[in-house]
Amino acid sequence: MPTHQRWALALRSIGKPEEIAYYLAYAPLGTTVEHLVRVAGMRWAIEEAFQAAKNECGLDQYEVRRYTGWMRHITLAMLAHAFLAVIAAVAAAKGAAETAPASRPSP
């Protein structure tokens, strides 16, 4: 008895109807089309995160010969990227709080 099913998903942009993105999926039985569309829509955010990790943390700068070395490099680069993302989010939150208008004007 099968536990998964194969999907062919075609998404068309509302703004550019001539552009169609195609996805092949292998999902558990009972997966809804809405769930597949949501997951497919997250693809760009994931790609942007990997591109940022390549640019900022050297994710693509590994020259190793064994899986263990590669895995360590990827793990450390992604950990550094997560750390930088948290630091940037905290700095942005502090910056927004500091730019709030004062309750009384300065002299």
Biopython code that builds the backbone (N, CA, C, O; Angstrom):
import numpy as np
from Bio.PDB.StructureBuilder import StructureBuilder

atoms = [
    (1, "MET", "N", (0.851, -1.179, 0.000)),
    (1, "MET", "CA", (0.000, 0.000, 0.000)),
    (1, "MET", "C", (0.896, 1.242, 0.000)),
    (1, "MET", "O", (1.772, 1.356, 0.857)),
    (2, "PRO", "N", (0.700, 2.175, -0.941)),
    (2, "PRO", "CA", (1.566, 3.355, -1.028)),
    (2, "PRO", "C", (1.326, 4.313, 0.142)),
    (2, "PRO", "O", (0.205, 4.475, 0.624)),
    (3, "THR", "N", (2.411, 4.933, 0.574)),
    (3, "THR", "CA", (2.323, 5.914, 1.656)),
    (3, "THR", "C", (2.521, 7.339, 1.156)),
    (3, "THR", "O", (2.230, 8.299, 1.870)),
    (4, "HIS", "N", (3.019, 7.478, -0.076)),
    (4, "HIS", "CA", (3.282, 8.787, -0.657)),
    (4, "HIS", "C", (2.690, 8.840, -2.061)),
    (4, "HIS", "O", (2.371, 7.816, -2.663)),
    (5, "GLN", "N", (2.556, 10.052, -2.556)),
    (5, "GLN", "CA", (2.088, 10.223, -3.928)),
    (5, "GLN", "C", (2.940, 11.276, -4.629)),
    (5, "GLN", "O", (3.507, 12.161, -3.989)),
    (6, "ARG", "N", (3.019, 11.168, -5.927)),
    (6, "ARG", "CA", (3.793, 12.109, -6.738)),
    (6, "ARG", "C", (2.865, 13.207, -7.249)),
    (6, "ARG", "O", (1.709, 12.961, -7.591)),
    (7, "TRP", "N", (3.399, 14.413, -7.290)),
    (7, "TRP", "CA", (2.636, 15.562, -7.740)),
    (7, "TRP", "C", (3.422, 16.284, -8.830)),
    (7, "TRP", "O", (4.652, 16.314, -8.804)),
    (8, "ALA", "N", (2.714, 16.853, -9.771)),
    (8, "ALA", "CA", (3.267, 17.802, -10.740)),
    (8, "ALA", "C", (2.489, 19.092, -10.515)),
    (8, "ALA", "O", (1.278, 19.143, -10.732)),
    (9, "LEU", "N", (3.180, 20.116, -10.085)),
    (9, "LEU", "CA", (2.543, 21.373, -9.703)),
    (9, "LEU", "C", (3.004, 22.458, -10.670)),
    (9, "LEU", "O", (4.205, 22.617, -10.886)),
    (10, "ALA", "N", (2.089, 23.194, -11.243)),
    (10, "ALA", "CA", (2.399, 24.312, -12.137)),
    (10, "ALA", "C", (1.807, 25.572, -11.518)),
    (10, "ALA", "O", (0.606, 25.640, -11.257)),
    (11, "LEU", "N", (2.651, 26.560, -11.286)),
    (11, "LEU", "CA", (2.208, 27.822, -10.687)),
    (11, "LEU", "C", (2.396, 28.946, -11.702)),
    (11, "LEU", "O", (3.455, 29.065, -12.318)),
    (12, "ARG", "N", (1.369, 29.762, -11.869)),
    (12, "ARG", "CA", (1.453, 30.882, -12.795)),
    (12, "ARG", "C", (1.375, 32.180, -12.003)),
    (12, "ARG", "O", (0.575, 32.310, -11.076)),
    (13, "SER", "N", (2.205, 33.123, -12.376)),
    (13, "SER", "CA", (2.212, 34.426, -11.726)),
    (13, "SER", "C", (0.985, 35.226, -12.154)),
    (13, "SER", "O", (0.603, 35.204, -13.324)),
    (14, "ILE", "N", (0.377, 35.921, -11.218)),
    (14, "ILE", "CA", (-0.772, 36.766, -11.545)),
    (14, "ILE", "C", (-0.313, 37.967, -12.361)),
    (14, "ILE", "O", (-0.979, 38.371, -13.314)),
    (15, "GLY", "N", (0.825, 38.531, -11.982)),
    (15, "GLY", "CA", (1.351, 39.700, -12.688)),
    (15, "GLY", "C", (1.916, 39.375, -14.052)),
    (15, "GLY", "O", (1.846, 40.202, -14.961)),
    (16, "LYS", "N", (2.480, 38.179, -14.217)),
    (16, "LYS", "CA", (3.058, 37.755, -15.493)),
    (16, "LYS", "C", (2.510, 36.373, -15.844)),
    (16, "LYS", "O", (3.184, 35.369, -15.612)),
    (17, "PRO", "N", (1.303, 36.305, -16.396)),
    (17, "PRO", "CA", (0.675, 35.006, -16.634)),
    (17, "PRO", "C", (1.412, 34.129, -17.632)),
    (17, "PRO", "O", (1.175, 32.922, -17.675)),
    (18, "GLU", "N", (2.297, 34.702, -18.433)),
    (18, "GLU", "CA", (3.051, 33.884, -19.388)),
    (18, "GLU", "C", (4.182, 33.092, -18.715)),
    (18, "GLU", "O", (4.713, 32.152, -19.308)),
    (19, "GLU", "N", (4.550, 33.460, -17.497)),
    (19, "GLU", "CA", (5.598, 32.750, -16.758)),
    (19, "GLU", "C", (4.971, 31.675, -15.875)),
    (19, "GLU", "O", (4.120, 31.962, -15.034)),
    (20, "ILE", "N", (5.402, 30.450, -16.081)),
    (20, "ILE", "CA", (4.879, 29.319, -15.311)),
    (20, "ILE", "C", (6.059, 28.601, -14.655)),
    (20, "ILE", "O", (7.049, 28.286, -15.315)),
    (21, "ALA", "N", (5.943, 28.348, -13.366)),
    (21, "ALA", "CA", (6.961, 27.594, -12.622)),
    (21, "ALA", "C", (6.431, 26.183, -12.404)),
    (21, "ALA", "O", (5.275, 25.998, -12.024)),
    (22, "TYR", "N", (7.274, 25.196, -12.643)),
    (22, "TYR", "CA", (6.875, 23.798, -12.500)),
    (22, "TYR", "C", (7.620, 23.168, -11.335)),
    (22, "TYR", "O", (8.805, 23.433, -11.132)),
    (23, "TYR", "N", (6.937, 22.347, -10.582)),
    (23, "TYR", "CA", (7.519, 21.649, -9.441)),
    (23, "TYR", "C", (7.100, 20.183, -9.491)),
    (23, "TYR", "O", (5.954, 19.864, -9.809)),
    (24, "LEU", "N", (8.021, 19.318, -9.179)),
    (24, "LEU", "CA", (7.715, 17.909, -8.971)),
    (24, "LEU", "C", (7.815, 17.652, -7.483)),
    (24, "LEU", "O", (8.798, 18.032, -6.846)),
    (25, "ALA", "N", (6.809, 17.014, -6.931)),
    (25, "ALA", "CA", (6.782, 16.778, -5.487)),
    (25, "ALA", "C", (6.477, 15.315, -5.204)),
    (25, "ALA", "O", (5.822, 14.629, -5.989)),
    (26, "TYR", "N", (6.963, 14.870, -4.079)),
    (26, "TYR", "CA", (6.708, 13.525, -3.580)),
    (26, "TYR", "C", (6.270, 13.710, -2.139)),
    (26, "TYR", "O", (7.102, 13.932, -1.259)),
    (27, "ALA", "N", (4.978, 13.622, -1.893)),
    (27, "ALA", "CA", (4.424, 13.995, -0.593)),
    (27, "ALA", "C", (3.612, 12.850, -0.003)),
    (27, "ALA", "O", (3.123, 11.989, -0.734)),
    (28, "PRO", "N", (3.469, 12.842, 1.329)),
    (28, "PRO", "CA", (2.642, 11.813, 1.973)),
    (28, "PRO", "C", (1.190, 11.889, 1.495)),
    (28, "PRO", "O", (0.714, 12.949, 1.091)),
    (29, "LEU", "N", (0.516, 10.781, 1.546)),
    (29, "LEU", "CA", (-0.902, 10.758, 1.198)),
    (29, "LEU", "C", (-1.660, 11.717, 2.109)),
    (29, "LEU", "O", (-1.358, 11.826, 3.298)),
    (30, "GLY", "N", (-2.615, 12.388, 1.562)),
    (30, "GLY", "CA", (-3.402, 13.331, 2.350)),
    (30, "GLY", "C", (-2.879, 14.751, 2.294)),
    (30, "GLY", "O", (-3.499, 15.654, 2.854)),
    (31, "THR", "N", (-1.747, 14.973, 1.628)),
    (31, "THR", "CA", (-1.216, 16.328, 1.499)),
    (31, "THR", "C", (-2.139, 17.121, 0.576)),
    (31, "THR", "O", (-2.526, 16.646, -0.491)),
    (32, "THR", "N", (-2.481, 18.316, 0.995)),
    (32, "THR", "CA", (-3.400, 19.138, 0.200)),
    (32, "THR", "C", (-2.630, 19.983, -0.813)),
    (32, "THR", "O", (-1.431, 20.224, -0.667)),
    (33, "VAL", "N", (-3.342, 20.417, -1.827)),
    (33, "VAL", "CA", (-2.739, 21.294, -2.829)),
    (33, "VAL", "C", (-2.305, 22.606, -2.174)),
    (33, "VAL", "O", (-1.261, 23.156, -2.524)),
    (34, "GLU", "N", (-3.090, 23.106, -1.237)),
    (34, "GLU", "CA", (-2.750, 24.358, -0.553)),
    (34, "GLU", "C", (-1.411, 24.248, 0.166)),
    (34, "GLU", "O", (-0.608, 25.181, 0.154)),
    (35, "HIS", "N", (-1.181, 23.099, 0.791)),
    (35, "HIS", "CA", (0.084, 22.890, 1.503)),
    (35, "HIS", "C", (1.251, 22.854, 0.511)),
    (35, "HIS", "O", (2.298, 23.447, 0.773)),
    (36, "LEU", "N", (1.086, 22.179, -0.606)),
    (36, "LEU", "CA", (2.145, 22.126, -1.617)),
    (36, "LEU", "C", (2.448, 23.508, -2.182)),
    (36, "LEU", "O", (3.609, 23.848, -2.406)),
    (37, "VAL", "N", (1.412, 24.301, -2.411)),
    (37, "VAL", "CA", (1.608, 25.658, -2.931)),
    (37, "VAL", "C", (2.359, 26.514, -1.907)),
    (37, "VAL", "O", (3.244, 27.289, -2.269)),
    (38, "ARG", "N", (2.002, 26.368, -0.633)),
    (38, "ARG", "CA", (2.688, 27.136, 0.416)),
    (38, "ARG", "C", (4.162, 26.763, 0.493)),
    (38, "ARG", "O", (5.018, 27.638, 0.616)),
    (39, "VAL", "N", (4.462, 25.472, 0.421)),
    (39, "VAL", "CA", (5.855, 25.014, 0.471)),
    (39, "VAL", "C", (6.616, 25.499, -0.755)),
    (39, "VAL", "O", (7.764, 25.930, -0.642)),
    (40, "ALA", "N", (5.983, 25.431, -1.930)),
    (40, "ALA", "CA", (6.633, 25.910, -3.147)),
    (40, "ALA", "C", (6.897, 27.412, -3.066)),
    (40, "ALA", "O", (7.910, 27.889, -3.577)),
    (41, "GLY", "N", (6.004, 28.155, -2.434)),
    (41, "GLY", "CA", (6.199, 29.593, -2.281)),
    (41, "GLY", "C", (7.341, 29.954, -1.345)),
    (41, "GLY", "O", (7.891, 31.051, -1.438)),
    (42, "MET", "N", (7.701, 29.054, -0.452)),
    (42, "MET", "CA", (8.815, 29.313, 0.470)),
    (42, "MET", "C", (10.175, 29.123, -0.201)),
    (42, "MET", "O", (11.210, 29.439, 0.386)),
    (43, "ARG", "N", (10.170, 28.611, -1.419)),
    (43, "ARG", "CA", (11.423, 28.315, -2.114)),
    (43, "ARG", "C", (12.306, 29.557, -2.245)),
    (43, "ARG", "O", (13.517, 29.474, -2.044)),
    (44, "TRP", "N", (11.713, 30.709, -2.581)),
    (44, "TRP", "CA", (12.510, 31.910, -2.802)),
    (44, "TRP", "C", (13.163, 32.392, -1.517)),
    (44, "TRP", "O", (14.307, 32.845, -1.542)),
    (45, "ALA", "N", (12.473, 32.304, -0.415)),
    (45, "ALA", "CA", (13.069, 32.712, 0.863)),
    (45, "ALA", "C", (14.249, 31.810, 1.213)),
    (45, "ALA", "O", (15.261, 32.278, 1.734)),
    (46, "ILE", "N", (14.118, 30.533, 0.929)),
    (46, "ILE", "CA", (15.208, 29.594, 1.207)),
    (46, "ILE", "C", (16.392, 29.886, 0.299)),
    (46, "ILE", "O", (17.534, 29.888, 0.756)),
    (47, "GLU", "N", (16.134, 30.133, -0.984)),
    (47, "GLU", "CA", (17.222, 30.443, -1.905)),
    (47, "GLU", "C", (17.935, 31.726, -1.516)),
    (47, "GLU", "O", (19.159, 31.812, -1.620)),
    (48, "GLU", "N", (17.178, 32.732, -1.064)),
    (48, "GLU", "CA", (17.801, 33.982, -0.624)),
    (48, "GLU", "C", (18.661, 33.763, 0.612)),
    (48, "GLU", "O", (19.720, 34.376, 0.745)),
    (49, "ALA", "N", (18.220, 32.899, 1.513)),
    (49, "ALA", "CA", (19.007, 32.610, 2.709)),
    (49, "ALA", "C", (20.312, 31.912, 2.338)),
    (49, "ALA", "O", (21.362, 32.236, 2.893)),
    (50, "PHE", "N", (20.260, 30.972, 1.422)),
    (50, "PHE", "CA", (21.493, 30.301, 0.989)),
    (50, "PHE", "C", (22.414, 31.271, 0.267)),
    (50, "PHE", "O", (23.628, 31.212, 0.458)),
    (51, "GLN", "N", (21.871, 32.166, -0.558)),
    (51, "GLN", "CA", (22.705, 33.145, -1.244)),
    (51, "GLN", "C", (23.366, 34.092, -0.240)),
    (51, "GLN", "O", (24.541, 34.428, -0.387)),
    (52, "ALA", "N", (22.621, 34.520, 0.772)),
    (52, "ALA", "CA", (23.203, 35.381, 1.806)),
    (52, "ALA", "C", (24.300, 34.636, 2.566)),
    (52, "ALA", "O", (25.338, 35.219, 2.880)),
    (53, "ALA", "N", (24.082, 33.369, 2.861)),
    (53, "ALA", "CA", (25.104, 32.583, 3.559)),
    (53, "ALA", "C", (26.346, 32.413, 2.689)),
    (53, "ALA", "O", (27.462, 32.390, 3.208)),
    (54, "LYS", "N", (26.172, 32.295, 1.390)),
    (54, "LYS", "CA", (27.327, 32.214, 0.494)),
    (54, "LYS", "C", (28.110, 33.514, 0.511)),
    (54, "LYS", "O", (29.339, 33.505, 0.578)),
    (55, "ASN", "N", (27.395, 34.639, 0.449)),
    (55, "ASN", "CA", (28.061, 35.939, 0.386)),
    (55, "ASN", "C", (28.691, 36.343, 1.713)),
    (55, "ASN", "O", (29.796, 36.886, 1.727)),
    (56, "GLU", "N", (28.011, 36.088, 2.826)),
    (56, "GLU", "CA", (28.444, 36.613, 4.112)),
    (56, "GLU", "C", (29.295, 35.640, 4.924)),
    (56, "GLU", "O", (30.141, 36.067, 5.710)),
    (57, "CYS", "N", (29.081, 34.349, 4.745)),
    (57, "CYS", "CA", (29.703, 33.369, 5.640)),
    (57, "CYS", "C", (30.582, 32.354, 4.923)),
    (57, "CYS", "O", (31.091, 31.433, 5.562)),
    (58, "GLY", "N", (30.771, 32.492, 3.634)),
    (58, "GLY", "CA", (31.635, 31.571, 2.907)),
    (58, "GLY", "C", (31.064, 30.177, 2.756)),
    (58, "GLY", "O", (31.811, 29.199, 2.755)),
    (59, "LEU", "N", (29.762, 30.070, 2.629)),
    (59, "LEU", "CA", (29.143, 28.755, 2.492)),
    (59, "LEU", "C", (29.680, 28.007, 1.282)),
    (59, "LEU", "O", (29.798, 26.782, 1.315)),
    (60, "ASP", "N", (30.006, 28.726, 0.217)),
    (60, "ASP", "CA", (30.481, 28.075, -0.996)),
    (60, "ASP", "C", (32.007, 28.006, -1.099)),
    (60, "ASP", "O", (32.535, 27.688, -2.165)),
    (61, "GLN", "N", (32.714, 28.294, -0.024)),
    (61, "GLN", "CA", (34.172, 28.341, -0.065)),
    (61, "GLN", "C", (34.843, 27.081, 0.464)),
    (61, "GLN", "O", (35.994, 27.151, 0.896)),
    (62, "TYR", "N", (34.192, 25.965, 0.451)),
    (62, "TYR", "CA", (34.788, 24.744, 0.968)),
    (62, "TYR", "C", (35.536, 24.012, -0.137)),
    (62, "TYR", "O", (35.083, 23.950, -1.280)),
    (63, "GLU", "N", (36.662, 23.471, 0.218)),
    (63, "GLU", "CA", (37.464, 22.651, -0.689)),
    (63, "GLU", "C", (37.930, 21.443, 0.113)),
    (63, "GLU", "O", (39.094, 21.345, 0.503)),
    (64, "VAL", "N", (37.023, 20.554, 0.344)),
    (64, "VAL", "CA", (37.326, 19.382, 1.154)),
    (64, "VAL", "C", (37.133, 18.127, 0.314)),
    (64, "VAL", "O", (36.481, 18.157, -0.729)),
    (65, "ARG", "N", (37.698, 17.048, 0.773)),
    (65, "ARG", "CA", (37.628, 15.804, 0.030)),
    (65, "ARG", "C", (36.717, 14.771, 0.672)),
    (65, "ARG", "O", (36.349, 13.788, 0.029)),
    (66, "ARG", "N", (36.356, 14.974, 1.903)),
    (66, "ARG", "CA", (35.550, 13.970, 2.595)),
    (66, "ARG", "C", (34.252, 14.577, 3.103)),
    (66, "ARG", "O", (34.149, 15.786, 3.309)),
    (67, "TYR", "N", (33.280, 13.725, 3.296)),
    (67, "TYR", "CA", (31.956, 14.156, 3.733)),
    (67, "TYR", "C", (32.017, 14.829, 5.108)),
    (67, "TYR", "O", (31.340, 15.830, 5.338)),
    (68, "THR", "N", (32.818, 14.286, 6.011)),
    (68, "THR", "CA", (32.881, 14.843, 7.371)),
    (68, "THR", "C", (33.341, 16.291, 7.346)),
    (68, "THR", "O", (32.756, 17.133, 8.027)),
    (69, "GLY", "N", (34.370, 16.594, 6.581)),
    (69, "GLY", "CA", (34.853, 17.972, 6.481)),
    (69, "GLY", "C", (33.836, 18.889, 5.844)),
    (69, "GLY", "O", (33.655, 20.027, 6.276)),
    (70, "TRP", "N", (33.166, 18.390, 4.810)),
    (70, "TRP", "CA", (32.134, 19.178, 4.148)),
    (70, "TRP", "C", (30.995, 19.487, 5.108)),
    (70, "TRP", "O", (30.515, 20.618, 5.177)),
    (71, "MET", "N", (30.565, 18.466, 5.851)),
    (71, "MET", "CA", (29.454, 18.640, 6.793)),
    (71, "MET", "C", (29.822, 19.630, 7.897)),
    (71, "MET", "O", (28.989, 20.444, 8.296)),
    (72, "ARG", "N", (31.036, 19.572, 8.386)),
    (72, "ARG", "CA", (31.463, 20.531, 9.413)),
    (72, "ARG", "C", (31.459, 21.952, 8.863)),
    (72, "ARG", "O", (31.010, 22.881, 9.533)),
    (73, "HIS", "N", (31.962, 22.119, 7.636)),
    (73, "HIS", "CA", (32.010, 23.450, 7.039)),
    (73, "HIS", "C", (30.601, 24.009, 6.845)),
    (73, "HIS", "O", (30.332, 25.157, 7.197)),
    (74, "ILE", "N", (29.707, 23.200, 6.286)),
    (74, "ILE", "CA", (28.335, 23.644, 6.048)),
    (74, "ILE", "C", (27.654, 23.989, 7.373)),
    (74, "ILE", "O", (26.968, 25.006, 7.476)),
    (75, "THR", "N", (27.845, 23.146, 8.375)),
    (75, "THR", "CA", (27.209, 23.376, 9.674)),
    (75, "THR", "C", (27.702, 24.676, 10.300)),
    (75, "THR", "O", (26.897, 25.468, 10.791)),
    (76, "LEU", "N", (29.001, 24.903, 10.290)),
    (76, "LEU", "CA", (29.544, 26.129, 10.889)),
    (76, "LEU", "C", (29.136, 27.368, 10.094)),
    (76, "LEU", "O", (28.831, 28.405, 10.683)),
    (77, "ALA", "N", (29.128, 27.274, 8.767)),
    (77, "ALA", "CA", (28.729, 28.427, 7.962)),
    (77, "ALA", "C", (27.261, 28.778, 8.197)),
    (77, "ALA", "O", (26.919, 29.956, 8.303)),
    (78, "MET", "N", (26.396, 27.779, 8.280)),
    (78, "MET", "CA", (24.979, 28.057, 8.517)),
    (78, "MET", "C", (24.739, 28.556, 9.943)),
    (78, "MET", "O", (23.857, 29.386, 10.167)),
    (79, "LEU", "N", (25.517, 28.058, 10.908)),
    (79, "LEU", "CA", (25.423, 28.561, 12.272)),
    (79, "LEU", "C", (25.849, 30.030, 12.328)),
    (79, "LEU", "O", (25.210, 30.837, 13.003)),
    (80, "ALA", "N", (26.929, 30.377, 11.618)),
    (80, "ALA", "CA", (27.367, 31.776, 11.567)),
    (80, "ALA", "C", (26.307, 32.649, 10.907)),
    (80, "ALA", "O", (26.065, 33.775, 11.342)),
    (81, "HIS", "N", (25.683, 32.135, 9.866)),
    (81, "HIS", "CA", (24.638, 32.898, 9.184)),
    (81, "HIS", "C", (23.438, 33.126, 10.114)),
    (81, "HIS", "O", (22.885, 34.225, 10.151)),
    (82, "ALA", "N", (23.039, 32.105, 10.855)),
    (82, "ALA", "CA", (21.932, 32.252, 11.805)),
    (82, "ALA", "C", (22.277, 33.274, 12.880)),
    (82, "ALA", "O", (21.437, 34.092, 13.255)),
    (83, "PHE", "N", (23.512, 33.228, 13.378)),
    (83, "PHE", "CA", (23.959, 34.188, 14.387)),
    (83, "PHE", "C", (23.886, 35.614, 13.843)),
    (83, "PHE", "O", (23.390, 36.511, 14.525)),
    (84, "LEU", "N", (24.375, 35.829, 12.621)),
    (84, "LEU", "CA", (24.342, 37.162, 12.023)),
    (84, "LEU", "C", (22.913, 37.637, 11.783)),
    (84, "LEU", "O", (22.622, 38.824, 11.931)),
    (85, "ALA", "N", (22.024, 36.727, 11.416)),
    (85, "ALA", "CA", (20.619, 37.098, 11.201)),
    (85, "ALA", "C", (19.968, 37.547, 12.500)),
    (85, "ALA", "O", (19.203, 38.511, 12.514)),
    (86, "VAL", "N", (20.267, 36.853, 13.589)),
    (86, "VAL", "CA", (19.708, 37.236, 14.893)),
    (86, "VAL", "C", (20.261, 38.584, 15.326)),
    (86, "VAL", "O", (19.507, 39.433, 15.803)),
    (87, "ILE", "N", (21.561, 38.797, 15.168)),
    (87, "ILE", "CA", (22.183, 40.075, 15.535)),
    (87, "ILE", "C", (21.561, 41.214, 14.720)),
    (87, "ILE", "O", (21.278, 42.279, 15.267)),
    (88, "ALA", "N", (21.347, 40.997, 13.419)),
    (88, "ALA", "CA", (20.744, 42.028, 12.565)),
    (88, "ALA", "C", (19.306, 42.318, 12.995)),
    (88, "ALA", "O", (18.888, 43.476, 13.007)),
    (89, "ALA", "N", (18.550, 41.286, 13.346)),
    (89, "ALA", "CA", (17.167, 41.488, 13.780)),
    (89, "ALA", "C", (17.111, 42.263, 15.097)),
    (89, "ALA", "O", (16.258, 43.134, 15.266)),
    (90, "VAL", "N", (18.004, 41.955, 16.020)),
    (90, "VAL", "CA", (18.042, 42.669, 17.299)),
    (90, "VAL", "C", (18.442, 44.121, 17.076)),
    (90, "VAL", "O", (17.868, 45.022, 17.687)),
    (91, "ALA", "N", (19.423, 44.357, 16.203)),
    (91, "ALA", "CA", (19.849, 45.727, 15.925)),
    (91, "ALA", "C", (18.726, 46.514, 15.257)),
    (91, "ALA", "O", (18.536, 47.692, 15.560)),
    (92, "ALA", "N", (17.982, 45.885, 14.359)),
    (92, "ALA", "CA", (16.867, 46.570, 13.704)),
    (92, "ALA", "C", (15.770, 46.900, 14.710)),
    (92, "ALA", "O", (15.163, 47.968, 14.636)),
    (93, "ALA", "N", (15.512, 45.998, 15.644)),
    (93, "ALA", "CA", (14.492, 46.250, 16.661)),
    (93, "ALA", "C", (14.920, 47.393, 17.579)),
    (93, "ALA", "O", (14.105, 48.241, 17.942)),
    (94, "LYS", "N", (16.183, 47.413, 17.947)),
    (94, "LYS", "CA", (16.681, 48.508, 18.799)),
    (94, "LYS", "C", (16.648, 49.827, 18.053)),
    (94, "LYS", "O", (16.314, 50.864, 18.626)),
    (95, "GLY", "N", (16.997, 49.789, 16.765)),
    (95, "GLY", "CA", (16.981, 51.009, 15.954)),
    (95, "GLY", "C", (15.575, 51.565, 15.825)),
    (95, "GLY", "O", (15.392, 52.782, 15.845)),
    (96, "ALA", "N", (14.594, 50.715, 15.696)),
    (96, "ALA", "CA", (13.201, 51.165, 15.599)),
    (96, "ALA", "C", (12.742, 51.747, 16.923)),
    (96, "ALA", "O", (11.990, 52.722, 16.944)),
    (97, "ALA", "N", (13.184, 51.161, 18.026)),
    (97, "ALA", "CA", (12.794, 51.675, 19.338)),
    (97, "ALA", "C", (13.467, 53.016, 19.623)),
    (97, "ALA", "O", (12.868, 53.890, 20.249)),
    (98, "GLU", "N", (14.697, 53.178, 19.171)),
    (98, "GLU", "CA", (15.420, 54.421, 19.433)),
    (98, "GLU", "C", (14.920, 55.572, 18.572)),
    (98, "GLU", "O", (15.061, 56.735, 18.950)),
    (99, "THR", "N", (14.333, 55.256, 17.407)),
    (99, "THR", "CA", (13.863, 56.321, 16.534)),
    (99, "THR", "C", (12.430, 56.730, 16.832)),
    (99, "THR", "O", (11.865, 57.563, 16.122)),
    (100, "ALA", "N", (11.838, 56.161, 17.864)),
    (100, "ALA", "CA", (10.477, 56.558, 18.251)),
    (100, "ALA", "C", (10.501, 58.001, 18.724)),
    (100, "ALA", "O", (11.458, 58.418, 19.376)),
    (101, "PRO", "N", (9.465, 58.774, 18.408)),
    (101, "PRO", "CA", (9.474, 60.179, 18.813)),
    (101, "PRO", "C", (9.467, 60.321, 20.329)),
    (101, "PRO", "O", (8.820, 59.551, 21.039)),
    (102, "ALA", "N", (10.191, 61.307, 20.804)),
    (102, "ALA", "CA", (10.269, 61.567, 22.248)),
    (102, "ALA", "C", (8.949, 62.128, 22.737)),
    (102, "ALA", "O", (8.190, 62.722, 21.970)),
    (103, "SER", "N", (8.682, 61.935, 24.018)),
    (103, "SER", "CA", (7.418, 62.422, 24.571)),
    (103, "SER", "C", (7.410, 63.943, 24.686)),
    (103, "SER", "O", (6.350, 64.567, 24.662)),
    (104, "ARG", "N", (8.572, 64.522, 24.807)),
    (104, "ARG", "CA", (8.661, 65.980, 24.845)),
    (104, "ARG", "C", (9.829, 66.422, 23.962)),
    (104, "ARG", "O", (10.826, 65.708, 23.852)),
    (105, "PRO", "N", (9.715, 67.566, 23.351)),
    (105, "PRO", "CA", (10.774, 68.015, 22.448)),
    (105, "PRO", "C", (12.034, 68.357, 23.222)),
    (105, "PRO", "O", (11.972, 68.779, 24.377)),
    (106, "SER", "N", (13.165, 68.173, 22.585)),
    (106, "SER", "CA", (14.431, 68.534, 23.240)),
    (106, "SER", "C", (14.646, 70.029, 23.134)),
    (106, "SER", "O", (14.166, 70.648, 22.184)),
    (107, "PRO", "N", (15.362, 70.640, 24.095)),
    (107, "PRO", "CA", (15.549, 72.101, 24.096)),
    (107, "PRO", "C", (16.458, 72.574, 22.967)),
    (107, "PRO", "O", (16.710, 73.772, 22.837)),
]
sb = StructureBuilder()
sb.init_structure("model")
sb.init_model(0)
sb.init_chain("A")
sb.init_seg("    ")
for serial, (resi, resn, name, xyz) in enumerate(atoms, 1):
    if name == "N":
        sb.init_residue(resn, " ", resi, " ")
    sb.init_atom(name, np.array(xyz, "f"), 0.0, 1.0, " ", f" {name:<3s}", serial, name[0])
structure = sb.get_structure()
